Structure formats: structure tokens, C-alpha cells
Amino acid sequence: MEIGTPLFEGAKKLMLLGSGELGKEIAVEAQRMGIEVIAVDRYDNAPAMHVSHRRYVIDMMNRGSVLAVIRRERPDVVVPEVEAINTEALLDVEEMGITVTPNANAVRIAMNRVELRRVAAEKVGVPTTRYYFAENAEEVRRACKEIGLPCLIKPEMSSSGHGHVLVKEMDEVGEAYKESLSHARGTSRRVVVEEYVKVDTELTILTYRHRRGESAETKTMPPVEHRRPAYHYVESWQPATVEEQVLTKAREYAMRVVDFLGGFGVFGVEIMVSGDRILFNEVAPRPHDTGMVTMVTQDVNEFQAHVRCGLGLQVPQVQLLTPGAARVVLADKEYWAPKFGNLDKALSIPGVQVRVFGKPYAYEGRRMAIVLANGKNVEEALNRVREASSLIYLR
């Protein structure tokens, strides 16, 4: 792999493609390194735009729009933060001599479930659920019969559990296929039909690649355990409570996938534990939503590590300093300019922090804030975030 020249001495400008709550933390960490930050998203007043030097609102699925704003700003580093990006544009960006973190091809593969499953299961050889690819309802039906019900249908490109549909009966296949596609990013008609497994718990292995001299080094942070009912992130905690042999396998699978993808930055590798099976699920080519807990648990959080890696700086082995937990605050209906109630009560709980994302509008199920807490152990930290999040309401 071509390593090139370390960036930091000449790096002055970082552009975020996607400016949500994860991008907001990346922007803050980049500014702490003295970097100028430009935030880009599909809507105005996105969270990272509040803490950036300049902002742009564009259609990030449009190749020309992405290239136009990059040519105008000429950033040193481009950081994709969401799935809804034209990945062909990112390849063009690298041709222009601009660094994409972690790299354009890694983003392209990780954001495409079909390509990612081929890489993980067929090229890297890590265990996954059984799967088939399908492009129409009849192919989905055949795949469901082959795998056996229940099974999951996932669109080729989507994020955060959107478009994941559980099929329990064969007569549900047609509508399930349509429902899955309705949440897809882009125009692809392809889906992945996967074996449904009972998940005992889920892990996120935050894996980071940084420069070490003229080569690259891959490391993992302490594993994050998380709960994701109905496919949407709810809460996460460190340290993970599963057996060490499970963590060892999970780290091994994560490093194998990430080393194949290459580049420099943080990858959030999702691992499912089902009985005695340890299964690779997905990878995000950026800090992970479940990894927000690292803001109160580690000496270097996932956002700091991503910025450092992208700038060509080293990141020592990350250490867990204290047990901690995180729990999201979801909107229950649509609000414009939402206000948060009971923050004073939530913050009166020892060890609790609340990070309001600053999204300009809310809709049912949208993540609007996160509650973080430390504790003497995971149980205490989880109790604190659960109590605090139950007090907070939007109005």
C-alpha cells in the first residue's frame, strides 16, 4: 500500500461530508488541532455546522455537487460521515490529491452491503450469517426458502437499521421487499437476504489504523457492548461484559476486515454474538454511534482518534479509564426548534452528562441527544443513563 507523506505539517483544512452528531464531535476535535473545518450536509443548520467555520447545503448523492464544493474549498482532508454520499466522487477526490479518511475505496465498500458481505465472507473469510443477494421479489422469495424463515431483508445501501425488514411468512415477501427498498439510499434494487439469528448481545470493535513511520499499524480500542432492539441503537457501555475469548475473536475479525479496507482512521466494526457463534455484521468507515460512550470512558475517544489518524498522526494504545454508559434521547413526534425539558433533573444525577445534538427539527424516533455517565461499574453507569434519559422530554 502506498503510504505517502504524513499530512499534519501541511494540513490546514478538513471537510465533513455529512454533519450530524458524529460529525459535530469530529469538527470540535479537528478545531482543537488547529484545523479549519467546513461542514457539508443535505439540510441547513445540521449539528456540525454549529461548530464549523463554513457550511454548504448540497445533494451529496450528486457527483457534480460534491466535486464542485470540494474544488471550491480545496480541503486537505475529506471525512465522509454518512452513507448518503456519491462514492464515485470520493474516488475523483483522491485523484485530485486530496486525502479521504479512511480512503475512498474503503468508504465505497463499507457503505454497500453487497460489496461488504463479499469482502468479509468471501475474501477475508470471517464468519457471517448465511446470505443471498436478490434483485426482485421472486429472487427474494427463493432466497427466503433456501435460508429458511424467519429471515431479514436489507437494502444494498442504507444506514442505522433503516430498511431492515423481518420476514416471518412467505406471503410477506413482496411487501417486505418493497418496504426495504423504500429506505434504500440511491436507486439500487438489490437487497441482501440474511439468516435471522437470535442475538444474545452485540459488540462494536472500534478499530483504528494510523501511520507508524513508513507503514500502517492497526489497533483496537476496548470493545463497546451495545443494545439495539428493532435495529436502532439505544444504549452502549464499556467495558464489555462478555467472556474474554469472545472479545479476542471479535477483535481478530475486526482487524482482518479493517486491514483489507486499508487507509487511516477509525472503523466501527459490528459483531453479533449468538450462542457460541461470533459473527461479523457490518463496518462503518468512521466513528460509530455506539462509540459515543468513549467520550467519558477512554483517554482518547473515537473522534480524537479519527482526526489524528486522518491527519497522519499516531495514536498510542487507547486505554479505558472508567466504566461508563450512553443512552440516546429519541423524539416522540415532530417538533421544529425543539426544547428539552427536565435537563436540570437529569444533570442532578451524579456522573451524568447530556450532549444535545442541536438538530433543527425532530420527528418520531430521531436521535436528538445522548446521555453519558460514569460509574463504579457498568451496572451503575447504565442505571444512571437510564434514569436520566427517562426524565428528559422534548417540547
N, C-alpha and C positions, 0 to 999 in steps of 0.2 A: 504494500500500500504506500502511496506517495504521502509523506508526512508534511513536507513543505516547511515554510518559515513560521516560527511562533508569531502569533498575531499581536500580543499585547503591546509591544513597544510602539506600534503604529496604529493600533485600533483607537478610533475616536467615536464611532457611530454604530449603534445597533438598531435594527428594525425588527419589530414584532409583527408577524402576520397572524392576527388573532390577538385580542386584547381583553380577554376575560380575567377571572380571578387569578389564574395561574400566571398569565402574562403580567398582571399588576405586580406580583411579587418578583418576577424576573426583572421588570423595569426598575423597581426600587433597588435591587441588588446591583444592577448594572450602573445606576447612578452613583451608588456608593463606591464603585470602582472608577468614577470619573468619566463615564461613558455617556455620550449624548444618545437619547432614546427617542425613536419615532414609533408611534403606535398606529396600527392599521387594523380595521375591522369592517364588517358589513353594516354596522349601525353606529351612530354617534354617541358620545359620552359613555363608551364601554369602560369597564373598570381601569384598565391600564392607561387609558387616555387621560385619566385624572392626574397621573404622576409622570407623564411624558413631556418632552419638550415640544413635540408637534404631533398632530394626528391627521389621519386620512380615512375617509369612508369610501370603500370601493367594493366591487363584486370580486371577491378573492378566488372565485371559480373561473373567472375570466382571465385568460393568459395575458392578454394585452393590458388589462388594468393593473395586474401585478407587476409586469415589466415596466410599465410607464412610471409607477410610483418609485420603483427601485432605481430606474435611470435618473429620475429627478433628484433623489436623495443620495445615491451612491453610498450606501452603508458599507461598513467593513464586515459586519456580521448580520445575517438574517436568521431569525429564530421563529420557525413555524410553531404556533401554539394550538391550532385547531386542525381537524381533519378536512374541513371545507376549504381546501386550497388547491389551485391548479398545480399539480406536481410537475407537469412539463415545464412550467415557468421556472420552477426551482432548478431544474437541470440547466435551463438557459442562464440563470443567475450564476451558477458555478462556472459556466463558460465565460462569463464576464469577469472572472477572477475574484468574485465575492464569496466569502465563506458562508455556507449554510450549516447550521448546527442542529443535529449532528452531521448529516450530509444529505444531499438531495435524494439519493437512491434509497437510503435508509428510511426517509420520510415516505417515499413513494411505496415501498414495500409494507411498512408498518401500517399505513393508512388504508391498505387494500387487503381485506380478509382472505381473499382467494390467494393472492400472492404470498401473504404471510403464512398461511397454512402450508403452502407448498414448500416454503423455505424451512419452516420449523419441523414439519413431519417428514418431508422427503429429502431435503438437502442437509439439514443439521441433525435430524434423527432424534429429536426429543419427543417424549410421549405426549399425545393429544387424544381428545375424544375421536371416535370414528366419525368420518365426514364424507360428504359428496358435494360436488358443485352442480348447480342447476340453473337453467336459463328460462324455464317456462313451468307452468303448473304441472304438466304431465311429468317432466323430469323430477320435480319436487316430489310428486306422488310416488314415483319409482324409488327415489332415494329414501323416503319415509318407510316404504315397505322393506327395503333392504336393511336399513338400520334398525327398524322396529320402533314402535310408539311407546312412550311419547318421544318427540324429538324437537329440536329447535331450528328455526329458520332465521338466518341473519343476513341482512343485505351486504353486498360486496363492500360498500363504503358507508359507514355511519359512525356514531360515537356515543359514549356514555349509556349504552344499552338501548338506544333508540332503534326500533325496528326488530328487536328480538321477540319472536313470537313462538310460543309453545304450542305444539300440535299434539292433541290427545286422541283425536279420532280422524279417520281418513277423509270423512266428508267435510272436515275443516280446512283441508289443504288449500283449496282455491282461494278462499278468503284470507287465509293466513299468508299466502304468498303475496297477495295484493297489499295487505297491511304492512308486511315487511318492506316492500318496495316503496310504500308511501313515505317511509322515513329515510330512504337512501339519499346519500349525497351524490349529485350528478345524475346521469341518465342511464347508468348500467341496469340491466335486467337480471344480472346474475346474483345468486344467493348461495350461501353455504348452509347445507342441511347437516346438522350435527346430532350425534348421540346425546341424549339428555341423561345427565348423571346427578345423583343426589350429592350435593356439595356439603361437606362437613365444615369446611372453613376455606377462606381464600387468603392468599398472600400476595403482597406486592414486593418484588425484589428490585429495589432501586439500584440500578447498575450504572456505573459511570466509567467513561473512557476519557483519559487525559493524556497529555503529552508527557513523556519522560525521556528527555534528551532527544534523540533522533527516532524514537519509536513511540508506540502507544502502550498504555497499561490499562487493564480493565479491573475494576474493583466493585464490590457490592457494599451497600450500607446495611445496617442492621435491619432484618426483614420487618415489614409492616404487615400486620394481620388486619383484615377488614371484613365488614359485613355489608352485603349488597343484595338485600331482598328485592325481588322484581327487577333485578339487573341494574338498579340505580344505587350509587354509593350513598351510604347513610353514616357509617362511623368506622373509624380505624384506630389502631393502637399499637404501641411499642412498649416493651419487647413482645414479640410473637409468643404465643403460649403453646405452640406445637412442639413435638419432640425434635431434638437436635438432628437426628438422622433425616427427618423430613426437610428441615431447613438446609441441610447440606446438599441434598438432591435438588431442591428448588434453586439454590444459588448456582449449582453446576449447570442446570438447564438454562437459567437466565444468562450466564456468561457465554454459553455456547451460541445462543441466538444473537446476543449483542455483538460478539466478536465477528460473526458473519456479517452483520449490518454495517459495522465499522463506524468511522467518524469519531467525533469528540462531543461529549455531552452526557446528560442523564437520560436513561431509558427506564420507564416504569414497566416492568415485566410482571404480568398477572399469572399466578399459578393457582390451580384448584386442587384441593385435597379431598378425595372421595374414597373413604375406606383406606385401603392400602395403595391406592393409585395416586400418583403425584403427576398432574397434567399441566402442560403449558397451555395457556389460553390465548392471551394477546400481549402485545407490547406497544406502549406509547413512546414515540421518539422525542420525549420531553419529560419534564417533571409531571408527576401523576397526582390526580385529585386526592387519592388516599394518602399520598405522601405529605399533605399539608401538615400532618401531625409532627413532622420533623422540625417545624418552626419552634416547637417547645421541648423537643427531646434530644436533639443532636448538637454536637459542637459545630458542624457545618450542615445547614439544611439543604434540601434538594435544589432550591432555587439558587443559592450561593454556588453550589457545585456546578450547576448547569452553565452559569455565567462564566465561572472560572475556566471550565473545560472549553467552552466556546471561544474564549479569548486566548487560548494556548497556555494557560497556567496549570500548574499541578494542584492536585487536591490530595492531601495526606489521607490515610485511612480514617474514615469517618467513625466517630465514637458516639455511643449512646450515653447521655449524661444522666437521664432521669426517665422513669416510666411516664407515659403520657397518653392522651387520647384526644380524638377530634370527632365532632358530630356536626353535620350540616343543619342549617336552618332553611326550610323549604317554604315557599309561598303556598297559600291555600286557595288563592284566586287571583284575578287580575288586579293589579294596582299600578298607577302611574305615580312617580316620585314617592315610593313607599317610605313610611316612617316605622321605626322599630319601637315597640313598647316593652317595658319591663327590663330594659338593659341594666338599670341600676340594681334590680334584684338579682339578675344573673351574675353581675360582676361582684356582688357581695359574697359569693361563694369562694372560699379560699382556692387559690391556684388557677382560677378561671380567667381566660382572655376571650374576647369576642372580636372577630375580624369581619366587619361589614364590607361587602364587596363593592357597593356603590353602583349597582346596576340601575339604570334609569326607570325601568318598568319591570313588573313581576307578572307571572302567570302561574297557574296551578302546577306545582311540582318543580318550579325553578329554584335552583340554589341561590340564596340571597346573602348568606353569611355562614360563617363557621365558628363553632365554639371549640376552644382548645383548653386543655387543663393538664397539669401535672398531678402526681400523687405519689404516695409511698410505694404503691404497686399499681398494676393495670386496673384492678377492680375499683380502687378508689378513684383513679382518673376517669374511668368510664362512668361511674356513678355521678361524678361532678359534671361531666359534659351532658349527660342525660338530664340531670336536674335543671341545669342552666338553660339548655335548649328548650325544655318544656315550658319554661317561663316566658320566653321571648315570643312576641307576636308582631305581625305586620298590620298596618292600618293606613 
